[in-house]
């Protein structure tokens, strides 16, 4: 599938699902209800489960914010003025998104951004470096915060079956399955959304934003405009290659 087809597919997709940033932390979701009779050791274990869960949620928000920086990371800081132009151009694109709300009929459509004020400078090696940092941080998260949370969830469930009498345990287990676990599932699923998009998909996302938010020129199509606004260095097997600027600054599909 060529780049134009991929971008058309992106434009046709449904709105993105909610993210961890839409989850509202509520301390009550992590507390044992007062009607449950549990031994002190389980109270302490449950407190540690809550602490571990909160640590995971903070990490999920951290990775959400780090992923959002992937567009800035497409240009190396060492590029100086080109990096500054790239950052400001990305900020303009994101600002347009924040101002534009197609779901609110009372708002007039936001004016699109003039292409003349934008310039994007993409370097695949810079993105690869960011990707390596992201993956390293992600591995540490799974080895520490997520592993600790998972182990404590496992430990408390097995400890409860051993240390509580039958009726108290059945009351606790009912609460665990009907209230506590569903509350944890409100945010646990976001652990599956932590992968960083690869270079090609991120370039497609950028094209998508340009086509959606930047003024078209009478002389070029939206796709041609997206290409013209981007200069790009991509990896080849023999090293780094700069794509030729045709007719202005073009990212070869």
C-alpha positions in Angstrom: 0.0 0.0 0.0 1.5 3.3 -1.0 1.6 6.3 1.3 -1.3 8.1 -0.3 -3.5 5.0 0.2 -2.4 4.7 3.8 -3.2 8.3 4.5 -6.7 7.9 2.9 -7.2 4.9 5.1 -6.2 6.9 8.2 -8.6 9.7 7.3 -11.4 7.2 7.0 -10.9 5.6 10.4 -13.2 6.1 13.3 -12.3 8.6 16.1 -9.5 7.3 18.3 -10.5 5.4 21.5 -10.1 7.0 24.9 -6.7 7.0 26.5 -5.4 6.7 30.0 -5.7 10.4 30.3 -9.5 10.0 30.2 -9.4 7.7 33.3 -10.2 9.5 36.5 -8.4 8.2 39.5 -10.7 7.6 42.5 -9.0 6.5 45.8 -12.3 4.8 46.8 -11.9 2.2 44.0 -8.8 0.9 45.8 -10.1 0.7 49.4 -11.5 -2.3 51.2 -15.1 -1.7 52.3 -15.7 -1.5 56.0 -18.2 -4.4 56.1 -15.5 -6.9 55.1 -13.7 -8.7 58.0 -10.1 -9.4 57.0 -7.0 -10.0 59.1 -4.4 -7.3 59.5 -1.9 -9.0 57.2 -4.4 -8.8 54.4 -5.1 -5.2 55.1 -1.4 -4.4 54.7 -1.2 -6.5 51.5 -4.2 -4.6 50.1 -2.6 -1.3 50.8 0.4 -2.4 48.9 -1.7 -3.5 46.0 -3.3 0.0 45.9 0.2 1.6 46.0 1.4 -0.6 43.1 -1.7 0.2 41.1 -1.2 3.9 41.5 2.4 3.5 40.4 1.3 1.7 37.3 -1.3 4.4 36.5 1.3 7.1 36.8 3.6 5.2 34.4 0.8 4.8 31.9 0.3 8.5 31.9 4.0 9.1 31.6 4.1 6.9 28.5 1.1 8.5 27.0 2.8 11.9 27.3 6.1 10.5 26.0 4.4 8.9 23.0 2.8 12.3 22.2 6.4 13.7 21.8 7.2 11.4 18.9 6.4 14.0 16.3 8.9 16.4 17.9 11.4 13.6 18.1 11.3 13.2 14.3 13.7 16.1 14.1 17.1 16.1 16.0 17.7 19.0 18.3 21.1 19.5 16.7 19.4 20.9 13.6 19.2 24.2 15.3 16.9 26.6 13.4 15.4 23.7 11.5 14.5 22.0 14.8 12.9 25.2 16.0 10.9 25.5 12.9 9.8 21.9 13.1 8.8 22.3 16.8 6.8 25.5 16.1 5.1 23.8 13.1 4.0 20.8 15.2 2.7 23.2 17.9 0.6 24.9 15.3 -0.8 21.6 14.1 -1.7 20.5 17.6 -3.1 24.0 18.5 -5.5 23.7 15.6 -6.7 20.4 16.9 -7.4 21.8 20.3 -9.4 24.7 18.8 -11.4 22.6 16.3 -14.4 20.7 17.7 -16.5 19.2 14.9 -18.9 17.7 17.5 -19.9 21.2 18.7 -22.3 22.7 16.1 -22.2 26.1 17.8 -18.5 26.5 16.9 -17.5 27.8 13.6 -14.9 25.7 11.8 -11.4 26.7 12.7 -9.5 28.5 10.0 -6.8 26.2 8.5 -3.1 27.0 8.9 -1.3 28.7 6.0 1.2 26.3 4.6 3.7 29.1 4.1 4.3 29.3 7.9 5.1 25.6 8.3 8.1 23.4 7.7 8.8 19.9 9.0 12.2 18.3 9.0 12.2 14.5 9.5 15.1 12.3 10.3 14.6 8.6 10.7 17.7 8.1 12.8 16.5 10.7 15.3 13.2 8.9 15.5 15.0 5.6 16.0 17.0 7.1 18.9 13.8 8.2 20.5 12.3 4.8 19.9 15.2 3.1 21.6 14.8 5.3 24.6 11.1 4.6 24.7 11.6 0.8 24.5 14.2 0.9 27.2 11.8 2.8 29.5 9.0 0.5 28.6 11.0 -2.6 29.5 11.8 -1.1 32.9 8.2 -0.5 33.5 7.2 -4.1 32.8 10.1 -5.4 34.9 9.4 -3.2 37.9 6.0 -1.4 38.3 3.9 -3.8 36.3 5.6 -6.9 37.6 5.2 -5.7 41.2 1.5 -4.9 40.7 0.8 -8.3 39.1 2.7 -10.2 41.8 0.9 -8.4 44.6 -2.5 -9.0 43.0 -1.6 -12.7 42.8 -0.3 -12.9 46.3 -3.3 -11.3 48.0 -5.8 -13.5 46.3 -4.0 -16.7 47.4 -3.3 -15.3 50.9 -7.0 -14.5 51.3 -8.1 -18.1 50.6 -5.6 -19.4 53.2 -6.0 -16.9 56.0 -9.8 -16.2 56.1 -12.6 -18.4 57.3 -15.0 -19.6 54.7 -17.8 -17.1 55.1 -15.5 -14.1 55.4 -13.5 -15.3 52.4 -16.6 -15.7 50.2 -17.7 -12.2 51.1 -14.3 -10.9 50.2 -14.1 -12.9 47.0 -17.5 -11.6 45.9 -16.4 -8.0 46.5 -13.1 -8.7 44.7 -14.8 -10.1 41.6 -17.8 -7.8 41.4 -16.3 -4.4 42.5 -12.5 -4.4 42.9 -11.5 -6.2 39.7 -13.9 -4.2 37.5 -12.4 -1.0 38.9 -8.9 -2.2 38.1 -10.0 -3.1 34.6 -11.0 0.5 34.0 -7.3 1.3 33.5 -5.5 -2.1 33.1 -6.4 -2.4 29.5 -4.3 0.7 28.6 -1.2 -1.4 29.3 -1.9 -3.0 25.8 -1.7 0.4 24.1 1.9 1.3 25.0 3.7 0.4 21.7 5.2 3.3 19.9 4.2 3.7 16.3 6.9 2.9 13.8 8.6 5.5 11.6 6.3 4.9 8.6 3.1 5.0 10.6 4.2 8.2 12.3 5.0 9.9 9.0 1.5 8.8 7.8 0.0 10.4 10.9 1.9 13.6 10.2 0.6 13.6 6.6 -2.9 13.0 7.9 -2.7 16.1 10.2 -1.2 18.3 7.5 -4.0 17.3 5.0 -6.7 17.9 7.7 -5.4 21.2 9.1 -3.4 23.0 6.5 -4.8 25.2 3.8 -4.8 23.7 0.3 -3.1 25.5 -2.5 -4.9 25.9 -5.8 -1.8 24.5 -7.6 -1.4 21.3 -5.6 -3.5 18.6 -4.0 -3.6 18.1 -0.3 -1.2 15.1 -0.6 1.2 17.1 -2.7 1.1 19.9 -0.1 1.9 17.5 2.7 4.9 16.3 0.7 6.1 19.8 0.0 6.1 20.8 3.6 8.4 18.0 4.7 12.1 17.4 4.2 13.2 14.0 5.2 16.2 11.8 5.8 15.5 8.1 5.8 17.7 5.0 6.5 19.0 2.9 3.7 20.9 -0.3 4.0 24.0 1.7 3.0 23.4 4.5 5.5 21.4 7.7 5.7 19.9 9.1 2.5 18.5 12.6 1.9 15.5 12.5 -0.4 15.5 14.9 -3.3 13.4 18.1 -3.0 10.8 17.8 -5.9 9.5 20.4 -6.5 10.1 22.0 -3.1 10.7 19.8 -0.1 9.2 16.4 -0.8 8.9 13.2 1.2 9.0 10.4 -1.4 6.0 8.0 -0.9 
